[in-house]
Structures are given as C-alpha cells and as structure tokens.
Amino acid sequence: MEKNFDAFFDKLKRVGVNTDKTIDRFGGLTELYVKFLVEFADTERFSEIYGLFAKGDHAQAEMCAHKLKGVLGNLGMEELFAESEIVMKDIRSGNFAAAEKRLREMEPKVIEIQRVIKETPHE
C-alpha cells in the first residue's frame, strides 16, 4: 500500500527541494525516494571536506565534494546542486578558498533541509 507523503513533500518544496521532478526520475517510487532522503538527513559531509582542505588533501576533498554534488542533484536539491557545480569548478581550478567559502554558505541550507526531513512525519 502506497503511503501518502504529500505533507512531507510540501515542506521539502518550501525549503527548495524539487520533489515532483525527482519522484518522476525515481520512476514514481516515492518510498524509495523517501528512504534516500532519510539517509541524506543522517549524513554530514561538510566537516570532512573542510578537514581535507585543511590537510591540503585537495584530491580527496574534490572526491568528497563531487559525491555531495551528486547526492544533491539526485535528491532534487537543484539550487544547491548548481552551487556545488561551482564548488567543483573552483576546486579544479585550484581556487580552494573560494570552494570552501561557497561550501560554508551552502551548509546552512543543507542543514535546514536535513532538519525538515528529520522533523516532518513521513512514515
């Protein structure tokens, strides 16, 4: 039996998640989409990336930032995905300070989405 996620998706839309388009990309499998959103809500990648920048491990920081970009795009966080594309360009051009600055600007938006996922009933 398919669950009704309308209220959950409405709250996500209000914080910038394109749930409609993403559900379509998931082939209408809303429960699978919700499963990935819940996993995302419990994942913290920013401090790992900042730590890698601090250690000068730019190759590993690039890999982690690329994973973050993919997750943001796959879950319908289009605005954050666009920002993460710029982060990737900055990293690849050696502008690590700009990449980290943009990540720090993105982080509160990601935390807000994660908060909505955790606090909104979706079961």
Residue, then its C-alpha position, 0 to 999 in steps of 0.5 A: m500500500e502506497k503511503n501518502f507523503d504529500a505533507f512531507f513533500d510540501k515542506l521539502k518544496r518550501v525549503g527548495v527541494n524539487t520533489d515532483k521532478t525527482i519522484d518522476r526520475f525515481g520512476g514514481l517510487t516515492e518510498l524509495y525516494v523517501k528512504f534516500l532522503v532519510e539517509f541524506a538527513d543522517t549524513e554530514r559531509f561538510s566537516e570532512i571536506y573542510g578537514l581535507f582542505a585543511k590537510g591540503d588533501h585537495a584530491q580527496a576533498e574534490m572526491c568528497a565534494h563531487k559525491l555531495k554534488g551528486v547526492l544533491g542533484n539526485l535528491g532534487m536539491e537543484e539550487l544547491f546542486a548548481e552551487s556545488e557545480i561551482v564548488m567543483k569548478d573552483i576546486r579544479s581550478g585550484n581556487f580552494a578558498a573560494a570552494e570552501k567559502r561557497l561550501r560554508e554558505m551552502e551548509p546552512k541550507v543543507i542543514e535546514i533541509q536535513r532538519v525538515i526531513k528529520e522533523t516532518p512525519h513521513e512514515 
